[in-house]
Amino acid sequence: MVTVAYLANQFPSAVEPYVSDEIAEFRRRGVRVITSSVRKPALDRERGAPEIVLQSAPAKILLQALWLCITRWEGISDLLARVLFGGTESLSTRGKALLHTWLGACYAVRLRNYRTDHIHVHHGYFGSWIGMVAARLLDTGFSLTLHGSDLLLNGTYLDVKLENCKFCFTVSEFNRSYVLQHYPEVDPRKIVVCRLGVEPGPVNPRQRIPEARFKLLAVGRLHQVKDHAFLVQAVAELRKRHIEVECCIAGDGPERGRLRKLIRDLRLQGRVRLLGHVPRDRMDCVYDWADVVVLTSRSEGIPLVLMEAMARRQIVLAPDITGIPELVIHDKTGFLYQRGSLDGFIDQLLHIYSLPRPRFIPDGRGPELLPNRRLEWIRHAARVQVLRNFNRKKNLESFAEQFLTRVTPQVESLPHENFVLQQI
């Protein structure tokens, strides 16, 4: 049985369901998975608790980790030399890397009794340094998955991580090209595109009637990189143009206070609503409410929220950044605008607003209305795109197969071996 230690910055996490999905797929294939979290997670009865939490390592483990670093000095000496003497990182970044090296040794101490065959880290943040150090100290393989911000905005020591990993998964062709362009010394065979996906689910045929209000929906954590303030400013501009617009933002996070103040300052109370965290079993109603699902992030991989909306045959509008155009093909499966351009964002919204915007109602109620053929074609194409290329089940199977092919030793036949004996 293959044993894989799977490390995330925080596991389980409601905003990273793909981590739980990948672990479940490994276990379905008979892989023993040691679930690990750097930070102490919130209680999650559905996804369970991790077997290892590094944030709460006791003093005994910390001392054993220090001793492991001393006795296995040669295994991490080049990493420490890179931290102390190489690169252009700041003093605070170097200090954090030393602390994360210690945590990596703690992780190695915790894993010694598991006889781990491989360590995989989801995201390229500091957890990947921890996993890399642990792999070095245990003489085992190490790999990671890169999404968006961990590559494009916070790629600290990524050169070292890519050099030391056995392989690296990433979620888009854009990301793979970015890695090969900015880290040309990396073997291209190590960088593998493995897309995320969602469960498309059935779509019930429903009749539609238009409404006067233009309803916008954003789904995502309230973080500065998601730039929901950009969306609030767009709503204010649409109001100046006498558009009856209403906006809901589903999600929670550190930007909530700032957004509430901006909404008050722009006098948009009642026009922009912060819904907070919405349970997954209520998301169908939230998506169905909207005319357009919008994304205003400054950096992304390929967001699940867009896949979820498109699987539900919703119209989406997103920035033309990173891997998003691989999912949202402009004017075919959705709409794109130039990153950071408020005018471009508003122009696309006005274009969509100018088309009939049907609303869902149960069959047999209300007037019969022919839908806008262009929007209906885009809705259909959006769902087909998800079914074909961003299907959760298919992509999870592909991920596990590619992972295990690289982790499991491949037995090659020698030329002089007896062919008959090979069949026995």
Protein Blocks (a to p, Z undefined) as FASTA:
>chain_A
ZZdddddfbdcdfklmmlmmmmmmmmmnopacddddfbacdddfknopafbdfklgcfkl
mmmmmmmmmmmmmmmmmmmmmmmmgcjbdfklmmmmmmmmmmmmmmmmmmmmnopabdcd
ehjbfklmmmmmmmmmnopadddddfklmmmmmmghklmmmmmpmbdcdfbfklmmmmmm
mmmmbcfklpccddddddebpaddddddddfbdcdddeddddfklommlmmmmmmmmmmn
opacddddedddjklmmmmmmmmmnopghkaccebjadfklmmmmmmmpmbdcdfbfbdc
bdfklmmmmmnopacdddfehjlmmmmgghkloccddehilklmmmmmmmmmmpccdddd
dehiajdddddfklmmmmmmmmmmmmmmmcfklmmmmmmmmmmmmmpccddddfklcfkl
mmZZ
